[in-house]
Amino acid sequence: MAKISAALPTDLHSRLVDRAREADRSVSAELRVAIREHVDAQPANAQTHPTTKKAT
C-alpha cells in the first residue's frame, strides 16, 4: 500500500482524533473510514474534472 502525506486543518484533525477515541480505533483507521465515507457519498458517474463547453 502506498503512503500518502497530507496536511489536515486543525479542526478536522481534532474531529478525527475524537471519533477515533470514541470508536477505539487509531487515527489512521479513522481517516480511512472518513475517506471511504466521502468516496461512497459521491455519485458514481460524477466528473472529477468537468470540461468547459465552447460557445458556438
C-alpha positions in Angstrom: 0.0 0.0 0.0 1.3 3.4 -1.0 1.8 6.0 1.7 0.2 9.4 1.2 1.1 12.5 3.2 -1.4 15.3 3.6 -1.8 18.4 5.7 -5.1 18.5 7.6 -6.8 21.5 9.0 -6.5 21.5 12.8 -10.3 21.3 13.3 -10.6 18.3 11.0 -7.7 16.6 12.7 -9.3 17.2 16.1 -12.6 15.7 15.0 -10.8 12.6 13.6 -8.9 12.2 16.9 -12.2 12.5 18.8 -14.0 10.0 16.5 -11.1 7.6 16.8 -11.2 7.7 20.6 -14.9 7.1 20.6 -14.7 4.2 18.3 -11.5 2.8 19.9 -9.6 3.0 16.6 -6.3 4.5 15.5 -6.4 7.9 13.9 -5.2 6.4 10.6 -8.0 3.9 10.7 -10.5 6.7 11.4 -9.0 8.7 8.5 -9.5 5.7 6.2 -13.1 5.4 7.3 -13.7 9.1 6.7 -12.2 8.9 3.2 -14.3 5.8 2.4 -17.5 7.5 3.6 -16.7 10.5 1.4 -16.0 8.4 -1.7 -19.1 6.3 -1.1 -21.2 9.5 -0.9 -20.1 10.7 -4.4 -22.3 10.0 -7.4 -20.9 7.0 -9.4 -20.8 8.9 -12.6 -19.5 12.2 -11.3 -16.9 14.0 -13.4 -13.8 14.7 -11.4 -12.6 17.2 -14.0 -15.6 19.0 -15.6 -15.0 20.1 -19.1 -15.8 23.5 -20.4 -18.1 23.9 -23.4 -17.1 26.2 -26.2 -19.8 28.7 -27.3 -21.0 28.0 -30.9 
